[in-house]
Amino acid sequence: MTAAHGVDRIERDRVRSSSLVWIDAREAVIVRMQGDRARIERVESEVPAHHRATGHVRHEPTVRHGGGGPQTAGEAHRLEHLRQFVADIANRLPSGDPLLILGPGTVHERLAQHLSESDARHGRDRDIVCEPSLPLTDRQLVARGRRFAGVEPRRRTVGAYRWSAPQTHDRSGRTELPPRRVVDKPARARVESAPEE
C-alpha cells in the first residue's frame, strides 16, 4: 500500500465518521461509525423506575382542580438522575460527528436538546437528527448507522445465489445487483395426457 493510498483511506474514513445513539431511561447504546467499521458501547443507567401509583393523594383546598405540581413521591429525584444520565451520554459522544438519536418516549429528545444547547454554548455546528424508535438489535443499529453515514450496506449471499451478473446502476447511481442462480434448474417436463377414446 502506498503512502498516498493510505492517506486517501484515512481521509475517506474521517469524512464518513458519525455516531448513533439509542437511548431510554434504562440504558443507552452508542454506535460509532468510522468508515465502514462500527463500534458498539452499552451504558446502563441508574435512573430509578418510574412509579405508576402514588397511593393516597392528598388534595389541597387552596390548589385549583387540575393544578399544582407533580404529586408523585421521588419524581424530582428521578428527574435529577435522568439529567445526570443524559449528561454522561452526551460527554461520551464525539463533538464533531453527525449524530442520529433514536429511542422511545422523551429521553432521546432530552439528549438532543442537551446536545443542541451544549453545541450552541461552545460554538459547534453539527447535524443532530432525532427520531422515535422501538428497541433495536445491535445489527439493526449498525445497519441504521451505516445508512445514516451514507455507507453502502454489506451484501451477503445465501444459498445457491451469487452476484455474477454485470452491474447496472439505477437513476441515483446506486449499483443494482440482481441475483442469478449458480445452478440453473432444468425446465419442468410437461406431462401431457393422451387423448381419451
C-alpha positions in Angstrom: 0.0 0.0 0.0 1.4 3.4 -1.0 1.5 6.3 1.4 -0.9 8.3 -0.8 -3.3 5.4 -0.8 -3.2 5.2 3.0 -3.8 9.0 3.3 -6.8 8.6 0.9 -8.3 5.9 3.1 -7.7 7.9 6.3 -9.4 10.9 4.7 -12.3 8.8 3.5 -12.8 7.3 7.0 -12.6 10.8 8.6 -15.4 12.0 6.2 -17.6 9.1 6.9 -17.4 9.1 10.7 -20.8 9.5 12.5 -22.5 8.4 15.7 -25.8 6.8 16.5 -27.4 6.6 20.0 -30.4 4.6 21.0 -31.5 5.7 24.5 -34.2 5.3 27.1 -34.3 5.7 30.8 -32.8 2.2 31.4 -29.8 2.1 29.0 -28.1 3.7 26.1 -26.4 2.1 23.1 -23.8 4.2 21.3 -22.7 3.1 17.8 -19.7 4.9 16.4 -19.2 4.5 12.7 -15.7 5.0 11.4 -15.7 4.4 7.7 -17.3 1.0 7.3 -16.4 -0.2 10.8 -18.8 0.1 13.8 -18.0 0.1 17.5 -20.8 -0.5 20.0 -20.9 0.7 23.6 -23.7 -0.1 26.1 -24.2 2.1 29.1 -26.6 1.1 31.9 -28.4 3.9 33.8 -29.0 4.3 37.5 -32.3 6.1 37.0 -34.9 4.8 39.4 -38.0 3.2 38.0 -41.0 5.4 37.3 -43.7 4.8 39.9 -47.1 4.5 38.3 -49.2 4.6 41.5 -48.8 7.2 44.2 -51.0 5.7 46.9 -53.3 8.1 48.7 -53.3 11.5 47.1 -54.0 14.4 49.4 -56.0 17.2 47.9 -55.0 20.7 48.9 -58.0 23.0 49.3 -56.0 26.0 48.1 -55.0 24.4 44.8 -57.5 24.6 41.9 -58.7 21.4 40.3 -56.1 20.1 37.9 -53.4 22.5 39.2 -50.3 22.1 41.3 -47.0 20.3 40.7 -46.3 16.6 40.3 -47.5 14.8 43.4 -45.6 11.6 42.9 -43.0 10.9 45.6 -39.5 10.9 44.4 -40.2 12.3 40.9 -37.6 15.2 41.4 -35.0 12.6 42.5 -35.8 10.5 39.3 -35.5 13.6 37.1 -32.2 14.5 38.6 -30.8 11.0 37.9 -32.2 11.2 34.4 -30.5 14.6 33.8 -27.1 13.2 35.0 -27.5 10.1 32.7 -28.2 12.3 29.7 -25.2 14.5 30.5 -23.0 11.4 30.9 -24.1 10.1 27.5 -23.6 13.5 25.9 -20.0 13.6 27.3 -19.2 10.2 25.7 -20.1 11.4 22.1 -17.5 12.9 19.8 -18.2 16.6 19.4 -17.8 16.9 15.6 -19.6 13.9 14.3 -23.1 14.0 12.7 -25.4 12.3 15.2 -28.6 10.2 14.9 -30.5 9.8 18.2 -33.2 7.1 18.5 -35.4 5.9 21.3 -38.9 5.6 22.7 -40.5 8.1 25.0 -38.9 11.5 25.5 -35.4 10.7 26.8 -34.0 10.8 23.2 -35.5 14.3 22.8 -33.9 15.4 26.1 -30.5 14.2 24.8 -31.0 16.1 21.5 -31.9 19.2 23.4 -28.9 18.9 25.8 -26.5 18.4 22.8 -28.0 21.3 20.8 -27.7 23.7 23.8 -24.1 22.5 24.5 -23.1 22.9 20.8 -24.6 26.5 20.8 -22.6 27.4 24.0 -19.4 26.1 22.6 -19.9 27.4 19.0 -20.0 24.0 17.4 -22.1 23.1 14.4 -23.1 19.5 13.7 -26.1 17.7 12.3 -28.3 16.2 15.0 -31.3 14.0 13.8 -33.7 12.8 16.5 -36.3 10.1 15.6 -38.6 7.8 17.7 -37.7 4.2 17.6 -38.6 0.9 19.2 -35.8 -1.2 20.7 -33.4 -2.5 18.0 -30.9 -5.3 18.0 -27.2 -4.5 17.6 -27.2 -5.5 13.9 -30.2 -3.3 13.2 -28.5 -0.3 15.0 -25.3 -0.9 12.9 -27.4 -1.0 9.7 -29.2 2.3 10.7 -25.8 3.8 11.5 -24.4 2.7 8.1 -27.4 4.2 6.3 -27.1 7.4 8.3 -23.3 7.7 7.4 -24.0 7.1 3.8 -22.1 3.8 3.6 -23.5 1.1 1.3 -24.9 -1.8 3.3 -22.9 -5.0 3.2 -24.4 -7.6 0.8 -24.3 -11.2 1.7 -25.5 -14.0 -0.5 -27.1 -17.1 1.0 -27.8 -20.4 -0.6 -27.4 -21.0 -4.3 -27.1 -17.4 -5.4 -24.1 -15.3 -6.2 -23.6 -11.8 -7.7 -22.2 -12.7 -11.1 -24.3 -10.6 -13.5 -22.9 -7.4 -14.9 -23.5 -4.4 -12.7 -26.2 -2.0 -13.6 -27.0 1.4 -12.0 -30.3 3.0 -11.2 -31.1 6.7 -11.6 -29.4 7.8 -8.4 -26.2 6.0 -9.3 -26.6 3.1 -6.9 -25.5 -0.3 -8.1 -28.2 -2.8 -8.8 -27.2 -6.4 -8.4 -29.9 -8.8 -9.4 -29.3 -12.3 -8.1 -28.6 -15.2 -10.5 -28.7 -18.9 -9.7 -25.4 -20.7 -9.6 -27.0 -23.9 -10.9 -29.9 -23.4 -13.4 -32.8 -25.7 -12.7 -33.9 -27.8 -15.6 -37.3 -26.8 -17.0 -40.2 -28.8 -15.7 -41.2 -31.6 -18.0 -44.8 -31.1 -19.0 -46.8 -34.3 -18.8 -49.4 -34.4 -21.5 -52.1 -36.9 -21.2 -53.1 -38.9 -24.2 -56.5 -38.1 -25.6 -59.1 -40.5 -24.3 -61.1 -42.5 -26.8 
